[in-house]
């Protein structure tokens, strides 16, 4: 049989040239430091599980953006996983969603990385701030993608009239990053952390990893369908690690130090 002399061009025929290639991640260097984790008693909408305590962390790298469908779909194609639904919100640069903790952790491991610990997440989100949000004590629709569920008389001054409700995710990087360069730490989708949910240990902590076991995994950051108070830097959420929904995604970290 005569062999065709035509040289196939992989991108033209939809063939992935290197099936072992990992998606490109844009990293932000997070410096080592000490901060007060949790929220002060006077913070509006504060919950009882946000007790303040001192935490010291080694330096690490965190993905600038939430992991996108564009990145997660490569993982699914190479590992033979089913691609999660985007609920018609959009794919490509939209944050990957409808992902369980197990699959988020599997992606991180496949990338040679980890899900952030709850302490790493809050430290990176705050970026040196001590206010309810890294934007200050208020968060407006020009700063993040969230749902305003407050009665009008409970809106902060810069949220009156009520904010615009997008009703879905927005592409990553649609808003200005925090002072350390991280985007969407408030809103868009809630983010899985590596920790089991549990009460904080209130003594001084160094690179804490949370309880040794538990029922629920921690999520942080709030989402497009959450009220603004759920987007606070200290706000904690927790769900069964098998749970997935249209407001849950993740980002990843790379660290040089060992987390014990």
C-alpha positions, 0 to 999 in steps of 0.5 A: 500500500502506498504511504501518503507523503502528506505530513499531518499537522497536529493542530489542524487535525485535532491531534494532541502532539504531546499527550504528556504536556501539562497545562501552563500555570501562571504562578505568584510567589507568596512570601514567608510570613506571620499573620493573624488567621481568623476574624476579630469579634467586631467583624460584620457577619463573623462566625464562631469558627473564625477564632483568631490565632497566629500562624507562620507560613513558609514561602510558596507559589500559588496559581494566579488564577483559578484553574480553568476549564482550558487547563482542567480539560487537558487533565481529563483528556490525558487521564481518561476522566469525564469532563465536568459540565460547565452548566453553559456558563462558558468554558476555556478561560472560565473557572473549572467547576462541578469538581469534587475535592478528590478530582481537584486533589488529583489534578494538583498531584498530576501537576506535581502540586497540592491544594492550598492549606486553609492557612495558605489560602487565607494568608494569600487572600489577605495579602497583608491586610487585616480587613474583612476583604483584601479590598477593605471593609467593603466589596463591590461588584467592580471588585468581585463576582458575587450575589448581593442577598442583603436587604438594601438597608444592610448594604455597605455604602458603596453597594447601594443600590444593590450590586449587579448580579451576573448569575454565573461565573466570569472568566478568570482575571475579570477583576483587579488582583489583590496586592500580591497579584492573585485574582478571584480570591473573593467570589466567582467560585468557592475553592477547595482547600486541602484541610479537613474541616474542624475547630482551629487550634488556638496556639501559635501555629507553623505551616498548619494542615488542619485536623488529621481526619474529618467528614467535610473538606474546607472551601474558601472565597465565596462564589458568584451565587453567594452573598458578599459576607461569604466572600470574606477573607476569614469566612469558612465553608465545608462540604462532603469531599464528593460534593460538586456543584456549579459554584465550586472550583479550585486553585493549586500551590507549589511549595519547597517546604514539607508540610507535616 
